Amino acid sequence: MYERHNQPLLPRRQFFRRWARHGVLAAVALVVSLAIGTSGFHWLARQSWLDAFLNAAMLLGGMGPVGNFEPPVGKVFAALYALYAGIVFLGASAVLLAPVVHRVLHKLHLSEQGKRK
């Protein structure tokens, strides 16, 4: 997927295209997770769609839930979704940052090779 250490640095245009693809992948993961959370809070915690969306968004953003959950199944869902949301947030961040980190490390490696010659 990425160029090897002995290959030249990817041209800027292709790098931005790669970064955009990673951004779309991260956005899709977040939107799907937001839909799962909103549906779960609506059906299991018996919240209105707006409150369900708010809770799902807050948990996905790392802020924490808003309000109380009456049914026990809603509390269990909130706890499991909070764990899931933390992993998705970190995963989406990693997917989005991977091309940038790779490019920086690749550039440093190429400049190090230039000094040895």
PyMOL commands that set and color helices and strands:
alter all, ss='L'
color gray80, all
select helices_A, chain A and resi 12-43+49-60+72-116
alter helices_A, ss='H'
color red, helices_A
deselect
rebuild
show_as cartoon
